[in-house]
Amino acid sequence: MKIDALVNVVKSAQVLRCRVVVLVAVAALMAGCSLEPVYKRPATPVAPTYPTGDAYQSPTGEAGATTMPAVDIGWRNFLTDPRLQRLVEIALANNRDLRVAALNVAQMQAQYRIQRSALFPEIDGVAGSSSSRTPASISPSGQTTTTHDYSVGVSAAWELDFFGRLRSLDDAALQQYFATAQARKAFEILLVSEVADQYLTLLAFDDLLKVTKETLESADASYKLTLLQFQTGIGDELSVQQSATVVEQAKANAAAQLRGRAQAENALVLLIGQPLPADLPPPVQLSAQKILADIPADLPSDLLTRRPDIMQAEATLQAANANIGAARAAFFPTISLTGNLGTASSALSGLFGTGSLAWSFLPSITLPIFEAGKLKANLDVATLQNDIDIAQYEKAIETAFREVADGLAARGTYDDEVASLERFTAAQQRALDLSDMRFRGGVDNYLTVLTAQTGLYGAQMTLVSARLARLTNLVDLYRTLGGGWIEHTGDTPRRAEDVGSISSVARSAPRDPFETAQHEKTAPTNSQ
């Protein structure tokens, strides 16, 4: 008998399943209804080409010249110093901010899966029992009665997305996920350039300290000479005091530069996430750094698909556009289906007996009637947020255009500036040599030597600063053009949302059974 009852339960479940399938088909047909505005990318609020003029001259041809855009050039090919390459490698593995950015992507991926689950039915297994005792004083039979009820089955609940509210919320969550992934990509690119800039700053401090040391040695020798001349009666005290000023100024500069170098090294340690390894390759001097200088800028419109910050702003805008659809759909009825299927009996032994099948089906429609303007206010908020995101998207494009234009202007002028400063420094060195010879020969007083020595020292420091500015500008231009995402030229770019590509995240984050699952939806414009 129990076997027959089970067969009946199965047959009834099949009938109910057929009905559910029909409802699913109807819901699928209605799911095409969406109240989202048709997304249209805002017009680019910048000129179609970058500025031109004397400041924007292209760099002269050199060995290894390239016509590839920055996004296709690996950072190892752009930054050729082996020591710097090792530092960037360590930073990408250890930097805590980058780790947080990657974990934020994984968190938003999980949040998207939560939102997407609302599109599907929710099915639960249920089992329960209840017991009650009715005293004789209120029992219809006049006798004390005790009843027991037992039930086993499944329950299901499903909101039919007739007006696209859940679909719009799903689209918004997906675009927020993409925006977070692009933010992580932008930070990784920024990290590469920050490590390079900080490393170059360290080299510049080394050069400044070397210049100051040489100046201090020369000034100290001049001071001792003028002091000896004064003590022997062939010189004056003025020359002694003048030479002392150069010595003390050089000592003060050395202390400031030593402090600056230590602080720059501390900043670099923070970026790479660990103390500087002892086995780093030897550094390449600042004046010998070979950083690719002829990367083509192409057109401003190319930035829309090469700059992750712009892609992040657009994904945020698309999320706001989807939220408008959800706010519009809230004005319409919400249709929900709930049901239960199982067996019920007053005795545990009869739970699967003949006639124990129990089921319920409860469709419901909820229509907003009075909500004191809340739905209209929600729609206004979604619309205003969309307008805000449009302005922020346009500002991101304008900022990117300005950064690239500034970088091109700097690239077009720094070479000439550095070349002139090199010639100026050489002339100052020659002037110091001649002044020193004339002073030692008794032709001129020490003021001529002091002037030449001070001029050379200033020229040397200015030259170091110009070399640093030229190199850091090339690094920043590489970043502003979208470079720094791939390691080697020719590599296939990783997906921005691929958090598994960072080993540090894999070590620190808990393993998620869905981590390696394929995304249910992808957007080609956000995949790189």
C-alpha positions in Angstrom: 0.0 0.0 0.0 2.8 2.4 0.8 4.3 1.7 -2.6 1.0 2.6 -4.3 0.8 5.8 -2.3 4.3 6.8 -3.3 3.4 6.2 -7.0 0.4 8.4 -6.6 2.5 11.1 -5.0 5.0 10.9 -7.9 2.2 11.1 -10.5 0.6 14.1 -8.8 4.0 15.8 -8.7 4.5 15.2 -12.4 1.1 16.9 -13.1 2.0 19.8 -10.9 5.4 20.0 -12.6 3.8 20.3 -16.0 1.7 23.2 -14.7 4.8 24.8 -13.4 6.5 24.4 -16.7 3.7 26.1 -18.4 3.9 29.0 -16.0 7.7 29.2 -16.6 7.1 29.4 -20.3 4.6 32.2 -19.8 6.9 34.0 -17.5 9.8 33.7 -20.0 7.6 35.3 -22.7 6.8 38.2 -20.4 10.4 38.6 -19.2 11.2 40.4 -22.5 9.3 43.4 -21.1 11.7 46.0 -19.8 11.2 49.5 -18.7 14.9 50.4 -18.8 15.8 53.4 -21.0 17.7 52.5 -24.1 21.4 53.1 -23.1 23.2 55.5 -25.4 26.8 56.4 -24.7 27.1 60.2 -24.1 29.0 62.2 -26.7 32.7 62.7 -26.0 33.1 66.2 -24.6 36.6 66.8 -25.9 38.2 67.7 -29.2 38.5 64.9 -31.8 42.3 65.2 -31.7 45.0 66.2 -29.2 46.4 69.7 -29.3 49.2 70.5 -31.7 51.9 73.1 -31.7 55.5 73.7 -30.8 55.1 72.1 -27.4 53.7 68.8 -28.9 56.5 67.9 -31.2 57.1 64.1 -31.6 60.3 62.6 -30.1 63.1 62.0 -32.5 63.5 58.4 -33.8 65.6 56.1 -31.7 66.5 52.4 -31.6 63.6 50.3 -30.6 61.0 52.8 -31.8 57.5 51.5 -31.7 54.1 52.2 -33.4 52.2 50.1 -30.9 49.7 51.7 -28.5 50.6 51.8 -24.8 48.0 49.1 -24.0 49.8 46.6 -26.2 53.3 47.3 -24.6 54.2 45.2 -21.6 55.5 47.0 -18.6 58.7 44.8 -18.7 59.3 46.1 -22.3 58.6 49.7 -21.2 60.7 49.7 -18.0 63.9 48.0 -19.0 65.9 48.5 -15.7 66.1 44.9 -14.2 66.0 46.3 -10.7 62.9 48.3 -11.4 61.3 45.3 -13.1 61.9 43.2 -9.9 60.3 45.9 -7.7 57.2 46.1 -9.9 56.9 42.3 -9.8 57.1 42.3 -6.0 54.6 45.1 -5.7 52.0 43.3 -7.9 52.3 40.3 -5.6 52.4 42.0 -2.2 50.7 45.5 -2.3 47.9 45.4 0.2 45.8 48.1 -1.5 45.9 46.0 -4.7 44.9 43.0 -2.8 41.9 44.8 -1.3 40.9 46.0 -4.8 40.9 42.4 -6.1 38.9 41.2 -3.1 36.4 44.0 -3.7 35.9 42.5 -7.2 35.3 39.0 -5.7 32.9 40.5 -3.2 30.9 42.3 -6.0 30.9 39.1 -8.0 29.2 37.4 -5.0 26.8 40.3 -4.6 25.9 40.0 -8.3 25.2 36.3 -7.8 22.9 37.1 -4.9 20.9 39.6 -7.0 20.7 37.2 -10.0 19.3 34.4 -7.9 16.1 36.5 -7.5 15.3 35.7 -11.1 14.8 32.0 -10.3 12.3 30.1 -8.1 13.3 29.4 -4.5 12.6 25.8 -3.5 12.9 24.4 0.0 12.4 21.1 1.6 10.1 21.2 4.6 9.1 18.7 7.3 7.1 19.4 10.4 4.9 18.1 13.1 2.4 19.6 15.5 0.5 18.3 18.5 -2.5 19.8 20.4 -4.7 18.9 23.3 -8.3 20.1 23.6 -9.9 19.8 27.1 -13.3 18.2 27.5 -14.9 21.5 28.6 -14.5 23.0 25.1 -14.3 19.8 23.0 -17.3 19.3 20.7 -17.3 15.6 21.7 -17.3 16.4 25.4 -14.1 14.5 25.8 -10.5 15.4 26.1 -8.8 15.0 22.7 -5.2 15.0 21.6 -4.3 15.4 17.9 -1.1 15.0 16.0 -0.2 16.3 12.5 2.8 15.3 10.4 3.9 16.6 7.0 6.8 16.3 4.6 7.2 18.0 1.3 8.7 20.8 -0.7 7.7 24.5 -1.0 8.4 26.9 -3.8 8.2 30.7 -4.2 8.7 32.7 -7.4 8.2 36.3 -8.3 7.3 36.6 -12.0 9.3 39.4 -13.5 6.6 40.6 -15.9 7.7 44.2 -15.9 11.5 43.7 -15.7 12.1 45.0 -12.2 14.3 42.0 -11.2 16.0 42.0 -14.6 16.9 45.7 -14.2 18.3 45.1 -10.7 20.3 42.2 -12.2 21.7 44.4 -14.9 22.6 47.1 -12.4 24.4 44.6 -10.1 26.3 43.3 -13.1 27.5 46.7 -14.2 28.5 47.6 -10.6 30.5 44.4 -10.7 32.2 45.5 -14.0 32.8 49.0 -12.5 34.6 47.5 -9.5 36.7 45.3 -11.8 37.7 48.3 -13.8 38.6 50.2 -10.6 40.9 47.3 -9.7 42.5 47.4 -13.1 43.0 51.1 -12.9 44.7 50.7 -9.5 47.0 48.0 -10.8 48.1 50.2 -13.7 48.6 53.1 -11.2 50.7 50.9 -8.9 53.1 50.0 -11.8 53.6 53.7 -12.5 53.9 54.7 -8.8 56.6 52.1 -8.2 58.5 53.4 -11.2 58.1 57.0 -10.2 59.3 56.3 -6.6 62.2 54.3 -7.9 63.3 57.1 -10.2 62.9 59.5 -7.3 65.4 57.4 -5.3 67.9 57.5 -8.2 67.4 61.2 -8.4 68.2 61.6 -4.7 71.3 59.4 -5.2 72.5 61.8 -8.0 71.7 64.9 -5.8 73.7 63.4 -2.9 76.6 62.7 -5.3 76.5 66.2 -6.6 76.3 67.7 -3.1 79.2 65.5 -1.9 81.4 66.6 -4.8 80.4 70.3 -4.2 81.1 69.9 -0.5 84.5 68.4 -1.1 85.4 71.2 -3.6 84.0 73.9 -1.3 85.9 72.5 1.7 89.1 72.5 -0.2 88.5 76.1 -1.2 87.7 77.0 2.4 90.9 75.5 3.7 92.9 77.4 1.0 91.3 80.7 1.8 91.7 80.1 5.5 95.4 79.3 5.0 95.8 82.5 2.9 94.1 84.5 5.6 96.3 83.0 8.3 99.4 83.7 6.3 98.5 87.3 5.6 98.0 87.0 1.9 94.2 86.7 2.0 91.2 88.5 3.6 88.5 87.3 6.0 85.8 88.1 3.5 87.0 85.3 1.2 87.1 82.9 4.2 83.5 83.7 5.2 82.3 83.5 1.5 83.9 80.1 1.1 82.3 79.0 4.4 78.8 79.8 3.2 79.2 77.3 0.3 80.4 74.6 2.7 77.5 75.1 5.2 74.9 75.4 2.4 76.2 72.1 0.9 76.0 70.4 4.3 72.5 71.6 4.9 71.5 70.4 1.4 73.1 67.0 2.1 71.1 66.6 5.3 67.8 67.5 3.5 68.6 65.2 0.6 69.5 62.3 2.9 66.2 62.7 4.7 64.3 62.9 1.4 66.0 59.7 0.1 65.1 57.8 3.3 61.5 58.9 3.1 61.4 58.0 -0.6 62.7 54.6 0.2 60.1 54.2 2.9 57.4 55.1 0.4 58.8 52.5 -2.0 58.8 49.8 0.7 55.1 50.6 1.4 54.3 50.2 -2.3 56.0 46.8 -2.7 54.7 45.5 0.6 58.0 44.3 2.0 61.5 45.5 2.8 63.8 46.0 -0.1 65.4 42.6 -0.9 69.1 42.3 -0.6 69.5 40.4 -3.9 68.0 43.1 -6.1 69.9 43.7 -9.4 72.2 46.7 -9.4 70.5 50.0 -10.3 70.9 51.8 -13.6 71.8 55.5 -13.1 69.2 58.1 -13.7 71.0 59.5 -16.7 71.3 56.1 -18.3 67.7 55.0 -17.9 66.2 53.9 -21.2 62.4 54.4 -21.1 60.4 54.1 -24.3 59.6 57.7 -25.4 57.8 57.4 -28.7 54.5 55.7 -27.8 51.9 57.0 -30.2 48.9 58.9 -28.6 46.4 57.9 -31.4 43.0 59.6 -31.0 41.1 60.7 -27.8 38.3 58.4 -28.7 40.7 55.4 -28.2 40.8 56.3 -24.5 37.2 55.2 -24.1 38.3 51.5 -24.4 41.9 51.9 -23.1 41.4 53.8 -19.8 39.9 51.6 -17.1 38.8 54.7 -15.1 36.7 55.8 -18.1 35.3 52.3 -18.5 34.6 52.2 -14.7 32.6 55.5 -15.1 30.7 54.1 -18.0 29.8 50.9 -16.2 28.6 53.0 -13.3 26.5 55.0 -15.7 25.0 51.8 -17.2 24.1 50.6 -13.7 22.3 53.9 -13.0 20.4 53.5 -16.3 19.3 50.0 -15.2 18.1 51.3 -11.8 15.8 53.7 -13.7 14.1 50.6 -15.2 13.7 49.0 -11.8 12.3 52.3 -10.3 9.8 52.4 -13.2 8.8 48.8 -12.8 7.9 49.4 -9.1 4.8 51.3 -10.3 3.3 48.1 -11.7 1.9 45.0 -10.0 4.1 42.4 -8.4 3.0 38.9 -9.2 4.2 36.0 -7.0 3.6 32.3 -7.0 3.9 30.1 -3.9 3.1 26.5 -3.5 3.6 23.4 -1.4 3.6 19.7 -2.4 4.0 16.8 0.0 2.3 14.3 2.3 0.4 14.9 5.5 -1.1 12.6 8.1 -2.3 12.6 11.7 -0.1 9.6 12.4 3.6 9.2 11.6 3.0 5.7 10.3 0.5 7.0 7.8 2.6 9.8 6.4 3.1 8.0 3.1 -0.2 6.1 3.1 -2.9 6.2 0.5 -4.6 9.6 0.3 -1.9 11.4 2.2 -1.0 13.7 -0.7 -1.3 17.4 0.2 -0.6 20.5 -1.9 -1.4 24.2 -2.1 -1.0 26.8 -4.8 -1.2 30.5 -3.8 -0.7 33.1 -6.6 -0.8 36.7 -5.5 -0.8 40.1 -7.1 0.3 43.2 -5.2 -0.5 46.6 -6.7 0.7 49.8 -5.1 -2.3 52.1 -4.3 -1.0 54.7 -1.9 2.6 55.2 -0.8 2.7 58.9 -0.2 4.9 59.6 -3.3 7.6 57.1 -2.4 7.7 55.4 -5.8 7.9 58.7 -7.6 10.7 59.9 -5.3 12.6 56.6 -6.0 12.3 57.2 -9.7 13.5 60.8 -9.3 16.5 59.6 -7.3 17.3 57.1 -9.9 17.0 59.7 -12.7 19.1 62.2 -10.9 21.8 59.7 -10.1 21.9 58.9 -13.8 22.4 62.6 -14.6 25.1 62.7 -12.0 26.9 59.7 -13.5 26.7 61.2 -17.0 28.5 64.3 -15.7 31.1 62.1 -13.9 31.6 60.0 -17.0 32.2 63.2 -19.1 34.5 64.5 -16.4 36.5 61.3 -16.5 36.9 61.7 -20.3 38.0 65.4 -19.9 40.4 64.5 -17.1 42.0 61.7 -19.3 42.2 64.1 -22.3 43.9 66.7 -20.1 46.4 64.2 -18.6 47.4 62.9 -22.0 47.7 66.4 -23.5 49.9 67.5 -20.6 52.0 64.4 -21.0 52.4 65.0 -24.7 53.4 68.6 -24.1 56.0 67.6 -21.5 57.3 64.8 -23.8 57.7 67.3 -26.6 59.7 69.8 -24.5 61.7 67.9 -21.9 64.3 66.5 -24.4 65.2 70.1 -25.4 65.2 71.3 -21.8 67.5 68.4 -20.7 69.9 68.9 -23.6 70.2 72.6 -22.9 70.7 72.0 -19.2 73.5 69.5 -20.0 75.2 72.2 -22.1 74.6 74.8 -19.5 76.1 72.6 -16.8 79.1 71.9 -18.9 79.6 75.6 -19.4 79.3 76.2 -15.7 81.9 73.6 -15.0 84.3 75.2 -17.5 83.6 78.6 -15.9 84.4 77.2 -12.4 87.7 75.7 -13.7 88.8 79.0 -15.2 87.7 81.0 -12.2 89.7 78.7 -9.9 92.8 78.9 -12.1 92.6 82.7 -12.0 92.0 82.8 -8.3 94.9 80.5 -7.6 97.0 82.6 -9.9 96.1 85.8 -8.0 94.3 87.3 -11.0 90.8 87.4 -9.4 89.4 87.4 -5.9 87.5 84.5 -4.4 84.1 86.1 -5.3 84.5 85.0 -8.9 85.1 81.4 -7.8 82.2 81.5 -5.3 79.9 82.7 -8.1 81.0 80.0 -10.5 80.8 77.3 -7.8 77.3 78.3 -6.8 76.2 78.5 -10.4 77.6 75.0 -11.2 75.9 73.5 -8.1 72.6 75.0 -9.0 72.9 73.9 -12.6 73.7 70.3 -11.6 70.7 70.0 -9.2 68.4 71.6 -11.9 69.7 69.0 -14.4 69.0 66.1 -12.1 65.5 67.5 -11.4 64.8 67.9 -15.1 66.0 64.3 -15.9 63.7 63.0 -13.2 60.7 65.0 -14.4 61.3 63.8 -18.0 61.4 60.1 -17.0 58.5 60.3 -14.6 56.5 62.1 -17.3 57.2 59.2 -19.7 56.0 56.7 -17.1 52.9 58.7 -16.4 52.1 59.2 -20.1 52.4 55.4 -20.5 49.8 55.1 -17.7 47.5 57.8 -19.0 47.4 56.0 -22.4 46.3 52.8 -20.7 49.7 51.0 -20.4 50.8 48.8 -17.6 48.1 46.0 -17.6 50.1 43.4 -19.4 53.6 42.1 -18.4 55.1 41.4 -21.8 54.4 42.8 -25.2 52.2 40.3 -27.1 50.6 38.9 -24.0 46.8 38.4 -24.1 45.3 40.9 -21.7 43.6 39.5 -18.7 40.0 40.0 -17.9 39.6 43.0 -15.6 37.3 40.8 -13.4 39.7 37.9 -13.2 40.7 38.1 -9.5 42.3 34.6 -9.7 45.2 36.2 -11.6 46.6 37.7 -8.4 48.4 35.1 -6.4 48.2 37.1 -3.2 44.4 37.1 -3.4 44.4 33.3 -3.9 46.5 32.9 -0.8 44.5 35.2 1.4 40.9 34.9 0.3 38.7 31.9 1.3 38.1 29.5 -1.5 34.7 30.0 -3.1 33.0 27.0 -4.9 31.8 29.5 -7.5 35.1 31.2 -8.0 36.0 29.3 -11.1 32.5 29.2 -12.5 32.0 30.9 -15.8 30.2 34.2 -15.6 26.5 34.0 -16.6 26.7 37.2 -18.4 29.5 39.1 -20.1 29.9 42.4 -21.7 32.5 42.5 -24.6 33.3 46.2 -24.0 34.3 45.5 -20.4 36.3 42.3 -20.9 39.7 43.8 -21.2 
